[in-house]
Amino acid sequence: MKNILLLTLAISLTACQSRNENETADTSEAPRPEAMAFRTSQPELGKYWYQGEAEISRYELQQNRYSDIHPGEAVLVFVTEDFLADKQVKNENYTNPNSTPILKMNMARTFPTGLYTYNIMTSVFTPVNVQEFPQTLKVTTTTQEWCGHTYQQLNFRDGKYQNTLHSYFENEADQFTEVEYAVLEDELFNRIRMNPDGLPTGQLRILPATAVNRLLHLSFEPLQAEASLSAYTGTDIEGEGLRVYTLKYPGLNRTVEIVFQPEAPYILEGWTDAYPSLIDGKVRKSVARRTHTIKSAYWKKNQKEDMALRKELGIEGI
């Protein structure tokens, strides 16, 4: 396996509404070898992220569920903000000194399964100062459908991920477990945006995506996977010169591809996720393809007249 490198960010990505837009990462400490990490040296990244705006992308979604592929929609929101490392929530009052800039991703997926609809949202909170905080600090995932909902939350504390699960289903119900540190599949989208060349490759232990854990009703534990980073030669995602980060889970018969542009800011063109159905065991592939991207301080766009911006993003329904 290629060594997992820890390289500091040369600039700090800071939040829309952040008070530390010119703060730089402290590079005085020795790297921590147990974590994957990244380097951001391109000055254009600062110009891209430091504008008090989020990047919002809409994706056409084909979602593997039950024994069919269902049409749907996904929205990815990337934004920087200040985050309290102890409470692991957004820094809003600026009275707590335990604050660090993060890159946050919100992924919202909506797809019908016959009569009823699934809504899944995952939020990932990854510090950009990897010298001080080499691990992603928090992940949350909610799933809502007509049977009921589930909520899963991961918090990195004391070298482990604390896993809290609340579920409508009897075999899951309410759980609290601790899992030894491993790379999170959920954090990979953030890591690509920061520095794809810092991604680990080869054989590694990885904690599968929380949304997939819920859809497949899996125990949350690290699994062996084969990771690779290469030029994209597939046909599911269109584009020139694209790169792909691939995960193959032999124990799940599952393959994940995350396809992205080769230059900063490494916009994500789409992803695929192939795994067997719980109904018939047949492997089917989810595919998401980017259709629109805008930059916006969306949290300020909450008036009725702002509904027109949804068309600009390719979202015309309510």
PAZAPA-4460 file (N, C-alpha, C; in steps of 0.05 Angstrom, whole numbers, plus 32768, in hexadecimal, padded with zeros to 4 digits):
% residues 318
    n_x    n_y    n_z   ca_x   ca_y   ca_z    c_x    c_y    c_z   seq   type   mol
   8011   7FE8   8000   8000   8000   8000   8012   8019   8000     1      M     A
   800A   802B   7FF0   8019   8045   7FF0   8017   8051   800C     2      K     A
   802D   805D   8014   802D   806A   802E   8018   807F   802F     3      N     A
   800A   8081   8046   7FF5   8095   8049   8004   80AE   8053     4      I     A
   8005   80C2   8043   8015   80DA   8049   8005   80EE   8059     5      L     A
   8013   80FC   806A   8006   8112   8078   8015   812C   8071     6      L     A
   8008   813D   8062   8014   8156   8059   8002   816D   8060     7      L     A
   800D   8182   806B   7FFC   8197   8075   7FF1   81A8   805E     8      T     A
   7FDA   81B5   8065   7FCF   81C8   8052   7FDF   81E2   8054     9      L     A
   7FE6   81EC   803D   7FF5   8205   803D   7FE3   821D   8041    10      A     A
   7FC9   8219   803D   7FB6   822E   8043   7F9F   8222   8051    11      I     A
   7F91   8231   8062   7F79   8227   8070   7F60   822F   8061    12      S     A
   7F50   821B   805B   7F35   8220   8050   7F24   8229   8067    13      L     A
   7F16   8240   8064   7F06   824A   8079   7EE9   824E   8070    14      T     A
   7ED8   8253   8083   7EBC   8251   807F   7EB0   8269   8071    15      A     A
   7E99   8263   8064   7E87   8278   805E   7E7F   8282   807A    16      C     A
   7E81   829B   8080   7E7C   82A7   809A   7E93   82A1   80AE    17      Q     A
   7EAA   8297   80A3   7EC2   8292   80B5   7ECF   82AC   80BC    18      S     A
   7EDC   82AC   80D4   7EEA   82C4   80DC   7F08   82C1   80D9    19      R     A
   7F11   82AB   80CB   7F2E   82A5   80C9   7F36   82A1   80AC    20      N     A
   7F2D   82B2   809B   7F31   82AD   807E   7F4E   82AE   8076    21      E     A
   7F5F   82BC   8085   7F7B   82BE   807C   7F8E   82AD   808E    22      N     A
   7F82   829D   809F   7F92   828C   80B1   7F9F   8276   80A1    23      E     A
   7FB8   826F   80A8   7FC7   825A   809B   7FCC   8243   80AE    24      T     A
   7FD0   822B   80A3   7FD4   8214   80B4   7FF0   8215   80C2    25      A     A
   7FF1   820B   80DB   8009   8209   80E9   8018   81F0   80E0    26      D     A
   8031   81F4   80D6   8040   81DE   80CB   8057   81D6   80DD    27      T     A
   8057   81DF   80F6   806E   81DB   8108   806F   81BF   8113    28      S     A
   8058   81B1   8115   8058   8196   8122   805E   8180   810E    29      E     A
   8069   816A   8118   806E   8153   8107   8054   8146   80FE    30      A     A
   8054   813B   80E6   803C   812E   80DC   8033   8116   80EC    31      P     A
   801A   810F   80EC   8010   80F8   80F9   800C   80E2   80E4    32      R     A
   801B   80CC   80E6   801A   80B8   80D1   8001   80A7   80CF    33      P     A
   7FF0   80A8   80E4   7FD9   8096   80E4   7FC2   80A0   80D3    34      E     A
   7FC3   80B8   80C8   7FAD   80C3   80B9   7FB4   80C9   809C    35      A     A
   7FA0   80C7   808B   7FA3   80D0   8070   7FA3   80EF   8070    36      M     A
   7FAF   80FC   805D   7FB0   8119   805D   7FB6   8124   8042    37      A     A
   7FB8   813E   8041   7FB7   814D   8028   7FCA   8165   8029    38      F     A
   7FCF   816E   8011   7FDE   8187   800E   7FCE   8199   7FFB    39      R     A
   7FCB   81B2   8002   7FBF   81C5   7FF1   7FD3   81DC   7FEC    40      T     A
   7FDE   81DC   7FD4   7FF3   81F0   7FCF   7FEA   8203   7FB9    41      S     A
   7FD4   81FD   7FAB   7FCB   820E   7F95   7FBE   8227   7F9F    42      Q     A
   7FC9   823F   7F99   7FBD   8258   7FA3   7FA0   825C   7F99    43      P     A
   7F99   8250   7F82   7F7E   8254   7F78   7F69   8248   7F8A    44      E     A
   7F71   8234   7F9A   7F5D   8229   7FAD   7F54   823D   7FC1    45      L     A
   7F66   824F   7FCA   7F5E   8264   7FDC   7F4A   8276   7FCF    46      G     A
   7F4E   827D   7FB6   7F3B   828E   7FA8   7F21   8280   7FA4    47      K     A
   7F21   8266   7FA1   7F08   8258   7F9C   7EF7   8255   7FB5    48      Y     A
   7F04   824E   7FCC   7EF5   8248   7FE4   7EF1   825F   7FF6    49      W     A
   7F01   8274   7FF5   7F00   8289   8009   7EED   82A0   8002    50      Y     A
   7ED8   829A   7FF5   7EC6   82AF   7FEB   7EAC   82B1   7FFB    51      Q     A
   7EA9   82A3   8011   7E91   82A4   8020   7E79   8298   8012    52      G     A
   7E7F   8284   8001   7E6B   8276   7FF1   7E6F   8258   7FF3    53      E     A
   7E5A   824A   7FEE   7E5B   822D   7FEB   7E5C   8225   7FCE    54      A     A
   7E68   820E   7FC8   7E65   8202   7FAE   7E4E   81EE   7FAF    55      E     A
   7E3B   81F0   7F9D   7E23   81DF   7F9D   7E22   81D2   7F82    56      I     A
   7E21   81B7   7F81   7E1F   81A8   7F68   7E06   8196   7F69    57      S     A
   7DF9   8195   7F52   7DE2   8183   7F4F   7DEA   816B   7F3E    58      R     A
   7DE2   8153   7F45   7DE9   813B   7F37   7DCF   812B   7F2F    59      Y     A
   7DCF   8122   7F17   7DBB   810E   7F0F   7DC2   80F4   7F1B    60      E     A
   7DAF   80E7   7F29   7DB5   80CF   7F38   7DA5   80B7   7F2E    61      L     A
   7DB3   80A1   7F2B   7DA7   8087   7F27   7DAF   8076   7F3F    62      Q     A
   7D9B   806F   7F51   7DA2   8063   7F6B   7D9A   8046   7F6C    63      Q     A
   7DAE   8035   7F73   7DA9   8019   7F78   7D9A   8015   7F92    64      N     A
   7D82   800A   7F91   7D73   8004   7FA9   7D5F   7FED   7FA3    65      R     A
   7D5D   7FDB   7FB6   7D4C   7FC3   7FB2   7D55   7FB4   7F99    66      Y     A
   7D44   7FB0   7F86   7D4C   7FA1   7F6E   7D49   7FB2   7F55    67      S     A
   7D4E   7FCC   7F58   7D4B   7FDE   7F41   7D60   7FF5   7F44    68      D     A
   7D62   8004   7F2E   7D71   801D   7F2E   7D5C   8033   7F2C    69      I     A
   7D5C   8045   7F40   7D47   8059   7F42   7D52   8075   7F3A    70      H     A
   7D44   8084   7F2A   7D4C   80A0   7F23   7D4A   80B2   7F3B    71      P     A
   7D5C   80C5   7F3D   7D5B   80D7   7F54   7D6E   80EF   7F4F    72      G     A
   7D75   80FC   7F64   7D84   8115   7F63   7D96   8116   7F7C    73      E     A
   7DAE   8120   7F78   7DC0   8125   7F8F   7DCB   8142   7F8D    74      A     A
   7DCF   814E   7FA5   7DDA   8168   7FA7   7DF2   8167   7FBA    75      V     A
   7E09   8171   7FB1   7E21   8173   7FC2   7E26   8190   7FC8    76      L     A
   7E29   8196   7FE2   7E30   81B1   7FEB   7E4B   81B0   7FF9    77      V     A
   7E5E   81BE   7FEF   7E78   81C0   7FFC   7E7B   81DD   8006    78      F     A
   7E83   81E0   801F   7E86   81FB   802B   7E9A   81F9   8041    79      V     A
   7EA9   820E   8045   7EBC   820F   805C   7EAF   821F   8073    80      T     A
   7EB5   8216   808B   7EAB   8224   80A2   7EBC   821E   80BA    81      E     A
   7EB9   822D   80D0   7EC8   8228   80E8   7EB9   8215   80FA    82      D     A
   7EC7   8202   8105   7EBC   81EB   8113   7EC9   81E8   812E    83      F     A
   7EB8   81E3   8143   7EC3   81DF   815D   7ECB   81C1   8161    84      L     A
   7EE5   81BD   8165   7EF0   81A2   8166   7EE7   8193   817E    85      A     A
   7EE1   81A1   8194   7ED9   8193   81AC   7EBB   818C   81AB    86      D     A
   7EAA   819F   81A5   7E8D   819A   81A3   7E85   818D   8189    87      K     A
   7E96   8190   8174   7E92   8186   8159   7E78   8190   814D    88      Q     A
   7E75   81AA   814F   7E5F   81B9   8142   7E6A   81D2   8136    89      V     A
   7E5B   81E0   8125   7E63   81F9   8119   7E69   820E   812E    90      K     A
   7E7E   821D   812B   7E85   8233   813C   7E74   824B   8135    91      N     A
   7E61   8252   8146   7E4F   8268   8140   7E53   8280   8152    92      E     A
   7E5C   827C   816A   7E5F   8292   817D   7E7B   829C   8180    93      N     A
   7E8F   828D   8177   7EAB   8296   8179   7EB4   829D   8195    94      Y     A
   7EAA   828D   81A8   7EB3   8290   81C4   7EC4   8278   81CD    95      T     A
   7EC4   8263   81BD   7ED2   824A   81C3   7EEC   824A   81B2    96      N     A
   7F03   8248   81BF   7F1C   8248   81B0   7F22   822F   81A1    97      P     A
   7F13   8219   81A5   7F19   8200   8198   7F0D   81FE   817C    98      N     A
   7F15   8211   816B   7F09   8214   8151   7F1D   820D   813B    99      S     A
   7F14   8201   8126   7F25   81FA   810F   7F15   81FD   80F6   100      T     A
   7F21   8206   80E0   7F12   8207   80C6   7F0F   81EB   80BB   101      P     A
   7EF8   81E6   80AF   7EF2   81CC   80A3   7EE7   81D0   8087   102      I     A
   7EE8   81BB   8077   7ED9   81B9   805E   7EC2   81A6   8064   103      L     A
   7EAA   81B0   8061   7E91   81A1   8066   7E84   8199   804C   104      K     A
   7E7C   8180   804A   7E6C   8177   8034   7E51   816E   803E   105      M     A
   7E3C   8178   8031   7E21   816E   8035   7E19   8160   801B   106      N     A
   7E12   8146   801D   7E09   8138   8005   7DEC   8130   800A   107      M     A
   7DDA   813A   7FFA   7DBD   8134   7FFC   7DB5   8124   7FE4   108      A     A
   7DA9   810D   7FE9   7D9F   80FB   7FD3   7D81   80F6   7FD6   109      R     A
   7D73   80F9   7FC0   7D56   80F4   7FC0   7D50   80E1   7FA9   110      T     A
   7D41   80CC   7FAF   7D39   80BA   7F99   7D20   80AA   7FA2   111      F     A
   7D0D   80A7   7F8F   7CF6   8097   7F95   7CFC   8079   7F92   112      P     A
   7CEF   8069   7FA1   7CEF   804C   7F9D   7CD2   8043   7F9A   113      T     A
   7CC9   8044   7F81   7CAD   803E   7F7C   7C9B   8054   7F87   114      G     A
   7C8A   804D   7F99   7C77   8060   7FA4   7C84   8074   7FB7   115      L     A
   7C99   806C   7FC6   7CA3   807D   7FDB   7CC0   8086   7FD6   116      Y     A
   7CC8   809B   7FE5   7CE0   80AA   7FDF   7CF5   80A6   7FF6   117      T     A
   7D0E   80A5   7FEE   7D24   80A6   8001   7D31   80C1   8000   118      Y     A
   7D38   80CB   8018   7D48   80E3   801A   7D5F   80DD   802D   119      N     A
   7D78   80E0   8022   7D90   80D9   8032   7DA2   80F2   8032   120      I     A
   7DAC   80F9   8049   7DBF   810F   804B   7DD6   8108   805C   121      M     A
   7DEE   810C   8052   7E07   8108   8060   7E16   8122   8063   122      T     A
   7E20   8128   807A   7E31   813F   807F   7E4C   8136   808A   123      S     A
   7E62   8141   807E   7E7D   8138   8086   7E8D   8151   808D   124      V     A
   7E9A   8151   80A4   7EA8   8168   80AF   7EC6   8161   80B1   125      F     A
   7ED6   816B   809E   7EF2   8164   809B   7F04   817C   80A0   126      T     A
   7F15   817D   80B5   7F27   8194   80B9   7F3B   8196   80A2   127      P     A
   7F41   81AF   809C   7F55   81B4   8087   7F71   81B7   8091   128      V     A
   7F74   81BC   80AB   7F8E   81BC   80B8   7F95   81A0   80C1   129      N     A
   7F9F   8190   80AE   7FA4   8174   80B4   7FBB   816F   80C7   130      V     A
   7FCB   8184   80CB   7FE1   8182   80DF   7FD5   817F   80FB   131      Q     A
   7FC1   818F   8101   7FB5   818F   811B   7F9E   817B   811E   132      E     A
   7F8F   8178   8108   7F78   8166   8108   7F78   8154   80F0   133      F     A
   7F87   813E   80F0   7F8A   812D   80D8   7F72   811C   80D1   134      P     A
   7F60   8118   80E4   7F48   8108   80DF   7F2F   8119   80DA   135      Q     A
   7F1D   810F   80CA   7F03   811B   80C8   7EF5   8118   80E3   136      T     A
   7EEA   812E   80ED   7EE0   812F   8109   7EC3   8124   810B   137      L     A
   7EB3   8127   80F6   7E97   8120   80FA   7E8A   8119   80E0   138      K     A
   7E77   8106   80E1   7E66   80FF   80CA   7E4A   80FA   80D5   139      V     A
   7E36   8104   80C7   7E1B   80FE   80CE   7E0C   80F5   80B5   140      T     A
   7DFA   80E2   80B8   7DE9   80D9   80A2   7DCD   80D4   80AB   141      T     A
   7DBA   80DF   809D   7D9E   80D9   80A3   7D91   80CD   808A   142      T     A
   7D80   80B9   808E   7D70   80AE   8079   7D53   80AF   8081   143      T     A
   7D42   80B9   806E   7D25   80BA   8073   7D17   80AD   805C   144      Q     A
   7D05   809B   8062   7CF3   808F   804F   7CDA   8087   805E   145      E     A
   7CC6   807D   8050   7CAB   807B   805B   7CA9   8066   8071   146      W     A
   7CBD   8054   8074   7CBC   8041   808A   7CC5   804F   80A4   147      C     A
   7CD8   8062   80A2   7CE3   806F   80B9   7CFD   807C   80B3   148      G     A
   7D0C   8086   80C8   7D26   8091   80C2   7D3B   8087   80D5   149      H     A
   7D54   808C   80CC   7D6C   8085   80DB   7D7E   809D   80DD   150      T     A
   7D8E   809E   80F2   7DA2   80B3   80F6   7DBC   80A6   8100   151      Y     A
   7DD1   80AB   80F2   7DEB   80A1   80FA   7DFF   80B8   80FC   152      Q     A
   7E0F   80B8   8112   7E22   80CD   8116   7E3D   80C1   811F   153      Q     A
   7E52   80CB   8113   7E6E   80C3   811B   7E7C   80DB   8126   154      L     A
   7E8A   80D8   813C   7E9A   80ED   8148   7EB6   80E1   814E   155      N     A
   7ECB   80EE   8144   7EE6   80E5   814A   7EEF   80F0   8165   156      F     A
   7EF4   80DD   8177   7EFD   80E5   8192   7F10   80CF   819D   157      R     A
   7F27   80D8   81A8   7F39   80C6   81B5   7F42   80AF   81A3   158      D     A
   7F47   80B5   818A   7F52   80A1   8178   7F3D   808E   816C   159      G     A
   7F24   8092   8172   7F0F   8080   8168   7EF8   8090   815D   160      K     A
   7EE7   8083   814D   7ECE   808F   8145   7EB8   8084   8157   161      Y     A
   7EAA   8097   8164   7E92   8090   8173   7E7B   8090   8160   162      Q     A
   7E6D   8079   815F   7E58   8075   814C   7E3D   8073   815A   163      N     A
   7E2C   8086   8155   7E11   8087   8160   7DFD   8082   814A   164      T     A
   7DEB   806F   814F   7DD7   8068   813B   7DBB   8067   8148   165      L     A
   7DA8   8075   813C   7D8C   8073   8144   7D7D   806A   812B   166      H     A
   7D6E   8054   812E   7D61   8049   8117   7D44   8040   811E   167      S     A
   7D33   8042   810A   7D18   8039   810C   7D17   801A   810D   168      Y     A
   7D2B   800D   8102   7D2A   7FF0   80FE   7D33   7FE1   8117   169      F     A
   7D25   7FCB   811D   7D2B   7FBC   8136   7D47   7FB1   8138   170      E     A
   7D51   7FA7   8122   7D6C   7F9B   8122   7D82   7FAF   8125   171      N     A
   7D7C   7FC9   8122   7D90   7FDE   8126   7D8A   7FEF   813F   172      E     A
   7D72   7FF9   8141   7D68   8008   8158   7D7D   801D   8160   173      A     A
   7D82   8020   817B   7D95   8034   8185   7DAF   8027   818D   174      D     A
   7DC5   8032   8182   7DDF   8026   8187   7DF4   803C   818D   175      Q     A
   7E07   8035   819D   7E1F   8046   81A1   7E37   8033   81A2   176      F     A
   7E49   8036   818E   7E61   8025   818D   7E79   8037   8188   177      T     A
   7E91   802C   818D   7EAA   803A   8187   7EB9   8029   8173   178      E     A
   7EC4   8036   815F   7ED2   8029   8149   7EEE   8034   8147   179      V     A
   7F02   8023   8145   7F1E   802D   8142   7F20   803D   8129   180      E     A
   7F32   8050   8129   7F36   8062   8112   7F3B   8053   80F9   181      Y     A
   7F2E   805A   80E4   7F34   8051   80C8   7F2B   8067   80B6   182      A     A
   7F35   8067   809D   7F2D   807A   8089   7F0E   8078   8085   183      V     A
   7F01   808F   8083   7EE4   808F   807F   7EDF   8092   8061   184      L     A
   7ECE   8080   8056   7EC5   8084   803B   7EB7   809F   8038   185      E     A
   7EA8   80A7   804C   7E99   80C0   804B   7EAA   80D8   8047   186      D     A
   7EC3   80D7   8051   7ED4   80EF   804F   7EE3   80F2   8035   187      E     A
   7EE1   80DE   8023   7EF2   80DE   800B   7EEA   80F5   7FF8   188      L     A
   7ED1   80FD   7FF7   7ECA   8113   7FE5   7ED8   812D   7FEF   189      F     A
   7ED8   8131   8009   7EE6   8149   8014   7F04   8147   800E   190      N     A
   7F0F   812F   8012   7F2C   812C   800E   7F34   8131   7FF1   191      R     A
   7F24   8128   7FDE   7F2A   812D   7FC2   7F2A   814B   7FBD   192      I     A
   7F18   815A   7FC8   7F17   8177   7FC4   7F2F   8185   7FCF   193      R     A
   7F3C   817A   7FE3   7F53   8186   7FF0   7F6D   817F   7FE3   194      M     A
   7F70   8165   7FDC   7F88   815C   7FCF   7F86   813E   7FC8   195      N     A
   7F7D   8138   7FAF   7F79   811C   7FA8   7F92   810C   7FA8   196      P     A
   7FA9   8118   7FA3   7FC2   8109   7FA3   7FCB   80FF   7FBF   197      D     A
   7FBD   8109   7FD4   7FC3   8100   7FEF   7FB2   80E8   7FF7   198      G     A
   7FA1   80DE   7FE5   7F8F   80C7   7FEC   7FA0   80AE   7FEF   199      L     A
   7F98   809C   8002   7FA6   8083   8005   7F9F   806F   7FEF   200      P     A
   7FB1   805F   7FE6   7FAC   804B   7FD2   7FB6   8030   7FDC   201      T     A
   7FAD   801B   7FCF   7FB5   8000   7FD7   7FA1   7FF4   7FEA   202      G     A
   7FAA   7FE0   7FF9   7F98   7FD3   800D   7F95   7FE5   8025   203      Q     A
   7F7D   7FEA   802E   7F79   7FFA   8046   7F5F   7FF1   8054   204      L     A
   7F5E   7FF8   806E   7F45   7FF5   807D   7F35   800E   807A   205      R     A
   7F1B   800B   8074   7F0B   8023   8070   7EEF   801E   807C   206      I     A
   7EE4   8033   8087   7EC9   8033   8092   7EB6   803B   807B   207      L     A
   7EA5   8028   8071   7E94   802E   805B   7E81   8046   8060   208      P     A
   7E77   8051   804B   7E65   8069   804C   7E4E   8063   805E   209      A     A
   7E47   8076   8070   7E31   8072   8082   7E17   806E   8074   210      T     A
   7E12   807C   805E   7DF9   8078   804F   7DF6   805C   8045   211      A     A
   7E0C   8051   803A   7E0C   8035   8030   7E08   8022   8047   212      V     A
   7E14   8027   805E   7E10   8017   8076   7DF2   8015   807D   213      N     A
   7DE5   802B   807A   7DC8   802C   8081   7DB8   801D   806B   214      R     A
   7DBE   8022   8052   7DAF   8015   803D   7DB2   7FF7   803D   215      L     A
   7DCA   7FEE   8044   7DD0   7FD1   8045   7DCD   7FC5   8061   216      L     A
   7DC7   7FD6   8074   7DC4   7FCD   8090   7DDD   7FBE   809A   217      H     A
   7DF4   7FCA   8096   7E0D   7FBE   809E   7E16   7FC7   80BA   218      L     A
   7E26   7FB7   80C8   7E33   7FC0   80E0   7E48   7FD4   80D8   219      S     A
   7E4C   7FE8   80EA   7E60   7FFD   80E3   7E7B   7FF4   80ED   220      F     A
   7E8C   7FEA   80DB   7EA6   7FE0   80E2   7EB8   7FE3   80CA   221      E     A
   7ED3   7FE5   80CE   7EE5   7FE8   80B7   7EE5   7FCE   80A7   222      P     A
   7EE8   7FD2   808C   7EEA   7FBC   807A   7F03   7FBF   8069   223      L     A
   7F0D   7FA9   805E   7F24   7FAB   804C   7F1A   7FB4   8031   224      Q     A
   7F2A   7FC6   8025   7F24   7FD0   800A   7F3E   7FD4   7FFB   225      A     A
   7F3C   7FD4   7FE0   7F52   7FDA   7FCF   7F4C   7FF5   7FC3   226      E     A
   7F5E   8008   7FC7   7F5B   8024   7FBE   7F6F   802A   7FA8   227      A     A
   7F65   8039   7F93   7F77   8041   7F7E   7F6F   805D   7F74   228      S     A
   7F83   806B   7F69   7F7F   8086   7F5E   7F8B   8085   7F42   229      L     A
   7F7A   808C   7F2E   7F83   8089   7F12   7F74   809C   7F00   230      S     A
   7F7B   809B   7EE6   7F6C   80A9   7ED2   7F51   809A   7ECE   231      A     A
   7F3C   80A9   7EC9   7F22   809D   7EC6   7F1E   8094   7EAA   232      Y     A
   7F18   807B   7EA6   7F14   8070   7E8B   7EF8   8063   7E88   233      T     A
   7EE7   8068   7E9C   7ECC   805C   7E9B   7EBA   806C   7E88   234      G     A
   7EA1   8063   7E86   7E8E   806F   7E75   7E75   807A   7E83   235      T     A
   7E74   8077   7E9D   7E5D   8080   7EAC   7E5C   809F   7EB0   236      D     A
   7E74   80AB   7EB2   7E77   80C8   7EB6   7E85   80D4   7E9E   237      I     A
   7E7A   80EA   7E93   7E86   80F6   7E7C   7E99   810D   7E84   238      E     A
   7EAE   8111   7E74   7EC1   8126   7E79   7EDD   811E   7E6F   239      G     A
   7EEE   8132   7E6B   7F09   812D   7E61   7F1E   812F   7E77   240      E     A
   7F31   811D   7E76   7F47   811E   7E89   7F3F   8119   7EA6   241      G     A
   7F29   810C   7EAB   7F20   8108   7EC6   7F31   80F4   7ED5   242      L     A
   7F30   80F5   7EEF   7F3D   80E2   7F01   7F28   80D3   7F11   243      R     A
   7F30   80BC   7F1C   7F1D   80AD   7F2C   7F2B   80A0   7F44   244      V     A
   7F1E   80A1   7F5B   7F27   8093   7F72   7F14   807B   7F76   245      Y     A
   7F1F   8063   7F76   7F0F   804B   7F76   7F13   803B   7F90   246      T     A
   7EFE   8032   7F9C   7EFE   801F   7FB2   7EF1   8005   7FAB   247      L     A
   7EFE   7FEF   7FB0   7EF2   7FD5   7FAC   7EF1   7FC6   7FC6   248      K     A
   7ED9   7FBF   7FCF   7ED5   7FB0   7FE8   7ECF   7F93   7FE1   249      Y     A
   7EE2   7F81   7FE3   7EDC   7F65   7FDB   7EC8   7F58   7FEE   250      P     A
   7EC7   7F60   8007   7EB4   7F54   8019   7E97   7F5C   8014   251      G     A
   7E93   7F72   8006   7E78   7F7C   8000   7E71   7F78   7FE2   252      L     A
   7E85   7F6F   7FD3   7E82   7F6E   7FB5   7E79   7F8A   7FAC   253      N     A
   7E87   7F9E   7FB5   7E7E   7FBA   7FB0   7E96   7FCA   7FA5   254      R     A
   7E90   7FDB   7F91   7EA4   7FEC   7F85   7E9A   8009   7F84   255      T     A
   7EAA   801B   7F8E   7EA3   8038   7F8E   7EB7   8047   7F7D   256      V     A
   7EAD   8059   7F6C   7EBE   806B   7F5C   7EB6   8088   7F61   257      E     A
   7EC9   8098   7F68   7EC5   80B5   7F6A   7ED5   80C3   7F54   258      I     A
   7EC7   80D1   7F42   7ED3   80DC   7F2A   7ED4   80FA   7F2D   259      V     A
   7EEC   8105   7F27   7EF0   8122   7F2C   7F02   812E   7F17   260      F     A
   7F00   8149   7F15   7F11   8158   7F03   7F2E   8157   7F0C   261      Q     A
   7F42   8158   7EFA   7F5E   8154   7F01   7F6B   816C   7F0D   262      P     A
   7F5F   8184   7F0A   7F6B   819C   7F14   7F5B   81A8   7F2B   263      E     A
   7F68   81B7   7F3C   7F5A   81C5   7F52   7F45   81D7   7F46   264      A     A
   7F2D   81D8   7F53   7F26   81CE   7F6D   7F1A   81B1   7F6D   265      P     A
   7F22   81A1   7F59   7F1B   8184   7F59   7EFD   817F   7F5B   266      Y     A
   7EED   818D   7F4A   7ED0   818A   7F4A   7EC9   816D   7F45   267      I     A
   7EB6   8163   7F54   7EAD   8147   7F52   7E99   8144   7F3B   268      L     A
   7EA0   8135   7F27   7E8F   8131   7F0F   7E7A   811B   7F14   269      E     A
   7E7F   810A   7F27   7E6B   80F6   7F2D   7E77   80DF   7F3D   270      G     A
   7E66   80CA   7F42   7E70   80B2   7F50   7E5E   809B   7F48   271      W     A
   7E6A   8083   7F4C   7E5A   806A   7F48   7E5E   8059   7F61   272      T     A
   7E4A   8048   7F65   7E4B   8036   7F7C   7E3C   801C   7F75   273      D     A
   7E4B   8007   7F71   7E3F   7FEE   7F69   7E40   7FDA   7F80   274      A     A
   7E29   7FCE   7F86   7E28   7FBA   7F9C   7E0F   7FA8   7F98   275      Y     A
   7E0F   7F91   7FA5   7DF8   7F7E   7FA2   7DDF   7F88   7FB0   276      P     A
   7DC9   7F82   7FA4   7DAF   7F87   7FB0   7DA9   7F74   7FC7   277      S     A
   7D9C   7F7E   7FDC   7D94   7F6D   7FF2   7D7C   7F5B   7FEA   278      L     A
   7D6F   7F62   7FD4   7D58   7F53   7FCB   7D5F   7F3B   7FBB   279      I     A
   7D70   7F3F   7FA6   7D76   7F28   7F95   7D94   7F22   7F92   280      D     A
   7DA5   7F32   7F9F   7DC2   7F2D   7F9E   7DCF   7F37   7F85   281      G     A
   7DC1   7F43   7F72   7DCC   7F4C   7F59   7DDB   7F67   7F5E   282      K     A
   7DF3   7F69   7F52   7E02   7F82   7F54   7DF6   7F97   7F41   283      V     A
   7DEF   7FAD   7F4C   7DE5   7FC4   7F3C   7DF6   7FDD   7F43   284      R     A
   7DF6   7FF0   7F31   7E08   8007   7F35   7DF8   8021   7F38   285      K     A
   7DFD   8030   7F4E   7DF4   804B   7F50   7E07   805D   7F41   286      S     A
   7DFC   8071   7F33   7E0D   8084   7F24   7E02   80A0   7F29   287      V     A
   7E15   80B3   7F2F   7E0E   80CF   7F32   7E1F   80DF   7F1E   288      A     A
   7E12   80F0   7F0E   7E20   8101   7EFA   7E1A   811E   7EFF   289      R     A
   7E2F   812E   7F00   7E2B   814B   7F05   7E1D   8158   7EED   290      R     A
   7E09   8169   7EF3   7DFC   8178   7EDE   7DFF   8196   7EE1   291      T     A
   7E01   81A0   7EFA   7E03   81BD   7EFF   7E14   81C2   7F17   292      H     A
   7E22   81DA   7F17   7E31   81E3   7F2E   7E2F   8201   7F30   293      T     A
   7E29   820B   7F48   7E29   8228   7F4D   7E39   822D   7F67   294      I     A
   7E42   8246   7F6A   7E4D   8250   7F83   7E39   8263   7F8F   295      K     A
   7E32   8260   7FA8   7E1D   8271   7FB4   7E20   8271   7FD3   296      S     A
   7E1A   8288   7FDF   7E15   8289   7FFC   7DF8   8281   8000   297      A     A
   7DF2   8268   7FFD   7DD7   825E   7FFB   7DC7   8263   8015   298      Y     A
   7DD4   8265   802C   7DC6   8269   8045   7DB9   8285   8046   299      W     A
   7DC1   8297   8034   7DB5   82B1   8033   7D9E   82B1   801E   300      K     A
   7D9C   829C   800E   7D89   829C   7FF8   7D70   828C   8001   301      K     A
   7D61   8298   8013   7D4B   828A   801F   7D30   8298   801B   302      N     A
   7D2F   82AB   8008   7D16   82B9   8002   7D08   82AC   7FEA   303      Q     A
   7CEF   82B2   7FE8   7CDF   82A6   7FD2   7CEB   82AC   7FB7   304      K     A
   7CF5   82C4   7FB3   7D01   82CC   7F99   7D1B   82BC   7F93   305      E     A
   7D27   82B1   7FA8   7D3F   82A1   7FA4   7D3A   8286   7F98   306      D     A
   7D21   827E   7F96   7D1A   8264   7F8A   7D24   8262   7F6D   307      M     A
   7D28   8279   7F60   7D31   8278   7F45   7D4D   826C   7F43   308      A     A
   7D5C   826E   7F58   7D77   8262   7F58   7D77   8244   7F56   309      L     A
   7D61   8237   7F5D   7D5F   821B   7F5B   7D60   8212   7F3E   310      R     A
   7D54   8222   7F2C   7D56   821B   7F10   7D72   821D   7F06   311      K     A
   7D81   8231   7F10   7D9D   8234   7F08   7DAE   821B   7F11   312      E     A
   7DA5   820E   7F26   7DB2   81F7   7F30   7DA7   81DD   7F24   313      L     A
   7D92   81E0   7F13   7D86   81C9   7F07   7D71   81BB   7F18   314      G     A
   7D69   81C8   7F2D   7D54   81BD   7F3F   7D3B   81CE   7F3C   315      I     A
   7D28   81C4   7F2E   7D10   81D4   7F29   7CF8   81CC   7F39   316      E     A
   7CF8   81B4   7F44   7CE2   81AB   7F55   7CE4   81B6   7F72   317      G     A
   7CD0   81B2   7F81   7CD0   81BB   7F9D   7CDC   81A5   7FAE   318      I     A
***
